[in-house]
Amino acid sequence: MRNLKTYFEKTSAKSRKESNLKTNSLNNKKAKTILLIDSPGLSHYTSYLAYGLSKYRDIILYGFSSEEYYVTGAARQKRIKFYNIREKLPNGNSTLEIIVESLLLFFILFKAFTKTGYDIVHIQGYLPMFFFFIPILKLRRKKIFWTVHDVNFRPTNAGIRGKLDFIYTVTVSEPSLLKKYADIIIVHGYLLKNQLSAKGTDDKKIQVIPHFDYRYLLKDSMKENVKIYEGNLSTDYVLFFGRIAPYKGLELLVNASRIVKKRIGNKFILLIAGEGDISLIKNHMSDDDYAYIHLLNKRIPYWEIPDLFKGAKFLILPYAEASQSGVIPLAYTFSKPVIVSNVGSLSEYVEHGKTGMIFDSGNTDQLANYIIELVKNRDLCTEMGESANRKLLNDMSLELCCERLNYLYNMI
């Protein structure tokens, strides 16, 4: 198989279109149908992917969120058939409910793989119970695509709970088996490809496709003037957005914020928004920190995201560890620059000094200096945001990513 990056860099849009038309004509006699399987927490990505792929082929989507299915626009596409997994599963988080959920998911997947017509199975993330069906799919000569959003699984909880999360996820998803038997593995960065390859995964099956945009959140139908935060907060803050987890570098962010506050005073306000164990932050904050660091500890629904991002100057991703992050294309969608640490593939999405800033992981002073530079220079911040949005549209758009993926579907 040709290297996907080389193919898209060395061929023009016109020649790629002609190539795709030729390939599609060969497949018209029996068009390949994609069985697209969601994973918990990834429904926004999977549903929007189904929306983009429906331009090329029929999609059978097994999703965990009907809400995301409608919000992303996938529900409007006639070539997508949707099956709601979540409505057949328990909602609780007790040990018993988790065990029951895994068993029920096994039977849901069994029905999906044996009772529907498809050519390619494309799963997302660490999908529980899928590994049981690898022999069946191989015997039936079905191709397996696997998008790995996190090459190295990182628990979102600290302590014993995090260790149990890790054990459960590895046990019920068996990523080592998927690395061996998946026909194509999609990752969101070249460093991630190298990491997988270094662990023994066949380099030829690993393909890099960027994490795409969130432009469905720009629709006019989104709710407006939503009261997001009850405290005293201006619309000119610096934003950390996403799940609060041990590896997100929030202690570093608090330390850097103290330096920033000391040097520029009231010009600096930080909003940390996301669900998770808030004690990871509170245990590190003093009473004085609450004057300029605001905490919005909850799951942020989709209709609050536009106003939350429009009110921000820029985004900070101070992660101590990472594979990649959807927060970067989300920020770019709203024309906001980012400050990111140089871990994982985060820096692959950022042009330093143009679409954001890249600091050395763990370097508090460097992070503080970059925050100060963007807070004090509004014109630079705006210019970077505009460049970030152009980069998103030129290099990371849903259309481009689905074109690349469709090319892989055709070549397998």
Secondary structure, 3 states (H helix, E strand, C coil): CCCHHHHHHHCCHHHHHHHHHHHHHHHHHHCCCEEEECCCCCHHHHHHHHHHHCCCCCEEEEECCHHHHHHCCHHHCCCEEEEECHHHCCCCCCHHHHHHHHHHHHHHHHHHHHHCCCCEEEEECCCCCHHHHHHHHHHCCCEEEEECCCCCCCCCCCHHHHHHHHHHHHHHHCHHHHHHHCCEEEECCHHHHHHHHHCCCCHHHEEECCCCCCHHHHCCCCCCCCCCCCCCCCCCEEEEECCECHHHCHHHHHHHHHHHHHHHHHHCCEEEECCECCHHHHCCCCHHHHHCEEEECCCCCHHHHHHHHHCEEEEEECCCCCCCCCHHHHHHHCCCCEEEECCCCHHHHCCECCCEEEECCCCHHHHHHHHHHHHHCHHHHHHHHHHHHHHHHHHCCHHHHHHHHHHHHHHC
